[in-house]
Amino acid sequence: MVKKQAEHKQEFVIVTQIGSPIGREDTQRKTLIGLGLNKIGRSRKLANIPDIMGMVTKVKHLLKVEYS
């Protein structure tokens, strides 16, 4: 049985770090590392799932978020 492509289409979010974690809480620094970010200007393409979006929300003041 062949599954349709639409069923496997997954939405992504592109996050770019625009702020420094210096002087922030340790949990925010660890959240950035968990997202795969550690320097200003770095970007990652991540799955748009609740776990990732919760992490993005926690450090939204340090990120630029683009939905695709």
N, C-alpha and C positions, 0 to 999 in steps of 0.2 A: 504494500500500500504506500503510495507516494503522498507525503505531507506537503501542504501548500507552503510557499515561501513566506506568506503573510503571517503564518503562525510563529515562525522563527525570527521575525524581524524584532530586533530589540532596540529600544531607544537608548541614546547615549547622552552624556553631559560632558562638556569640556570645561575643566576647571584650570584656571591660571592663578598662581600665587602673585598677589600684588602688594602684600604687606609682610612685614617682618614679625616673627614670633618673639623677638627680644622684648623682655618686659611683660610678656603675657603669662598666663597661668600655664603650668606644666602640662595640663590636660590638653590645652589648645596646641601646644607644640607637638605632642604625641599624636593628636588628630591629624595634623598636617603630614606627619611622617606616615601615618596609616593610609592617607590618600596618595602617597607617593610623591609628595612635594617637600622640598627642603631648601630651596633658594628662590628668591624673587625672580619672576619671569618664566619659571618652569611651568609646563602644562601637562595635563594628563587627560586622556579620554577614558571615562569610566561609565559603567552601566548605570542606568537610571533606575535604581532599586531603592527601597526604603532605607536599607542600612547605609548606603553611600549618601543618600540625600540627608539623613540625620547628621552625618559627619560634616557635610557641606554647610548645613544650617548652623552648626556649632561654631564654625570659623568663617562665616559668610563675610565678615568685615575684613578678612585677609585675602579673599578670593574674588575673581571675576568669573562668573558662571555663564556659559553659553549652552543652550539646548539644541540638539540636533536630532 
